[in-house]
Amino acid sequence: EMVLTFEKGAVLAMIDDAWKEHLREMDDLKTSVQNAVYEQKDPLLIYKFESFDLFKRMVDDTNRELVAFLFNANLPNSGSNQVQQAQQRPAAPKPKYQTQREEVGAGPQQQPQQMGGPNQPMPQQERQQVQQVIRQDPKIGRNDPCPCGSGKKYKNCHGK
């Protein structure tokens, strides 16, 4: 139990430090991305792509540091039965997540890779087109009187 408490504390401390450093890097990225306007690029897209890369790198580095720390900690092996049970259990299959993205400035000819892979057809649900909602009542303007009968403008009554 003492070993588990030590491991939890060490893991939480390392994750906390990595997260703080990640937030500092995000602030630096925010200031550096503002120069993308001069390059005729959308700063929001660049920020999204770069921040995703920073997050992936932070997770990978944190995992490496945690594993290295726990292996080098020389903790007493009080749970040898737990290790044997963990080795006998089959590993659960990891879900596949889409990690590819379009490059900034890519043309409309390039399509992002689907989650199932490039050679698998899209599921039937994704093929269906989104239907447009058709309104039966006319749209109420912001400065029109509110239909509730209060006498106020719609934007000051129910338009908030």
C-alpha positions as CSV (number, residue, x, y, z in Angstrom):
1,E,0.0,0.0,0.0
2,M,2.9,2.3,0.8
3,V,4.4,1.6,-2.7
4,L,1.1,2.5,-4.4
5,T,0.8,5.7,-2.4
6,F,4.4,6.7,-3.4
7,E,3.7,5.8,-7.1
8,K,0.5,7.9,-7.1
9,G,2.2,10.9,-5.5
10,A,5.1,10.7,-7.9
11,V,2.8,10.3,-10.9
12,L,0.6,13.2,-9.9
13,A,3.6,15.5,-9.2
14,M,5.2,14.7,-12.5
15,I,1.9,15.2,-14.4
16,D,1.3,18.5,-12.6
17,D,4.8,19.8,-13.5
18,A,4.3,18.7,-17.1
19,W,0.9,20.4,-17.3
20,K,2.3,23.7,-15.9
21,E,5.1,23.6,-18.5
22,H,2.6,22.9,-21.2
23,L,0.5,25.9,-20.3
24,R,3.7,28.1,-20.4
25,E,4.4,26.7,-23.9
26,M,0.9,27.4,-25.0
27,D,1.2,31.1,-23.9
28,D,4.5,31.3,-25.9
29,L,2.7,29.7,-28.9
30,K,-0.1,32.2,-28.6
31,T,2.2,35.1,-28.9
32,S,4.3,33.6,-31.7
33,V,1.3,32.6,-33.8
34,Q,0.2,36.2,-34.2
35,N,2.9,36.7,-36.7
36,A,1.2,34.2,-39.0
37,V,-1.0,37.0,-40.3
38,Y,2.0,38.5,-42.1
39,E,2.5,35.2,-43.8
40,Q,-1.1,35.2,-45.2
41,K,-2.0,32.2,-43.1
42,D,-4.9,31.7,-40.7
43,P,-3.5,32.1,-37.2
44,L,-6.3,30.1,-35.6
45,L,-5.6,27.0,-37.8
46,I,-1.9,27.3,-37.0
47,Y,-2.6,27.6,-33.3
48,K,-4.8,24.5,-33.4
49,F,-2.3,22.4,-35.2
50,E,0.7,23.5,-33.2
51,S,-1.2,23.2,-29.9
52,F,-2.2,19.7,-30.7
53,D,1.4,18.8,-31.5
54,L,2.5,20.4,-28.2
55,F,-0.1,18.3,-26.3
56,K,1.0,15.1,-28.0
57,R,4.6,15.8,-27.3
58,M,3.8,16.6,-23.6
59,V,1.9,13.4,-23.2
60,D,4.7,11.3,-24.8
61,D,7.4,13.0,-22.8
62,T,5.4,12.6,-19.5
63,N,4.8,8.9,-20.2
64,R,8.5,8.4,-20.9
65,E,9.6,10.3,-17.7
66,L,7.1,8.4,-15.6
67,V,8.1,5.0,-16.8
68,A,11.8,5.8,-16.4
69,F,11.3,7.2,-12.9
70,L,9.2,4.3,-11.7
71,F,11.7,1.7,-13.1
72,N,14.7,3.5,-11.6
73,A,13.0,4.1,-8.2
74,N,14.0,0.6,-6.8
75,L,10.7,0.1,-5.1
76,P,10.3,-3.1,-3.1
77,N,8.5,-5.7,-5.0
78,S,5.7,-6.4,-2.6
79,G,3.2,-7.4,-5.2
80,S,4.9,-10.1,-7.3
81,N,1.5,-11.8,-7.6
82,Q,0.1,-8.6,-9.1
83,V,2.9,-8.6,-11.8
84,Q,2.1,-12.2,-12.7
85,Q,-1.6,-11.5,-13.0
86,A,-1.0,-8.4,-15.1
87,Q,1.2,-10.5,-17.5
88,Q,-1.4,-13.2,-17.8
89,R,-4.2,-10.8,-18.6
90,P,-4.5,-10.1,-22.4
91,A,-4.1,-6.5,-23.3
92,A,-7.3,-4.7,-24.2
93,P,-7.2,-3.4,-27.8
94,K,-6.6,0.3,-28.1
95,P,-9.2,2.3,-30.0
96,K,-7.9,3.9,-33.2
97,Y,-8.0,7.7,-33.2
98,Q,-7.5,9.9,-36.1
99,T,-4.1,11.5,-35.7
100,Q,-3.6,12.7,-39.3
101,R,-4.5,16.2,-40.3
102,E,-4.5,18.3,-43.4
103,E,-1.5,20.5,-43.9
104,V,-2.1,24.3,-43.6
105,G,-2.7,25.7,-47.1
106,A,-3.6,22.3,-48.5
107,G,-5.9,22.4,-51.5
108,P,-9.5,21.2,-51.5
109,Q,-8.4,18.1,-53.5
110,Q,-6.8,16.6,-50.4
111,Q,-9.2,14.8,-48.1
112,P,-8.3,14.0,-44.5
113,Q,-7.8,10.3,-43.7
114,Q,-10.9,8.7,-42.3
115,M,-10.8,6.9,-38.9
116,G,-11.3,3.5,-40.4
117,G,-8.3,3.9,-42.7
118,P,-7.8,5.1,-46.3
119,N,-9.1,1.9,-48.0
120,Q,-12.2,1.3,-45.9
121,P,-15.6,2.8,-47.0
122,M,-17.3,5.4,-44.9
123,P,-20.1,4.2,-42.6
124,Q,-23.6,4.7,-43.8
125,Q,-24.4,7.3,-41.1
126,E,-21.6,9.7,-42.4
127,R,-22.8,9.4,-46.0
128,Q,-26.2,11.0,-45.3
129,Q,-26.5,14.7,-46.0
130,V,-27.5,17.0,-43.2
131,Q,-31.0,18.3,-43.9
132,Q,-31.7,22.0,-43.7
133,V,-34.3,23.0,-41.1
134,I,-37.2,24.8,-42.7
135,R,-39.0,27.4,-40.7
136,Q,-42.7,27.7,-40.9
137,D,-43.0,31.1,-39.1
138,P,-41.1,34.1,-40.4
139,K,-37.9,35.0,-38.5
140,I,-38.4,37.7,-35.9
141,G,-36.0,40.7,-36.3
142,R,-34.0,42.0,-33.3
143,N,-35.8,45.4,-33.4
144,D,-39.3,44.0,-34.0
145,P,-41.8,44.0,-31.1
146,C,-41.7,40.9,-29.0
147,P,-44.4,38.3,-29.9
148,C,-45.1,37.8,-26.2
149,G,-47.0,41.1,-26.0
150,S,-44.7,42.9,-23.6
151,G,-44.3,45.9,-25.9
152,K,-40.5,45.6,-25.7
153,K,-38.2,45.0,-28.6
154,Y,-37.4,41.3,-29.2
155,K,-33.7,41.8,-28.4
156,N,-34.5,43.3,-25.0
157,C,-37.2,40.7,-24.1
158,H,-36.9,37.1,-25.3
159,G,-33.9,37.7,-27.7
160,K,-31.3,37.6,-25.0
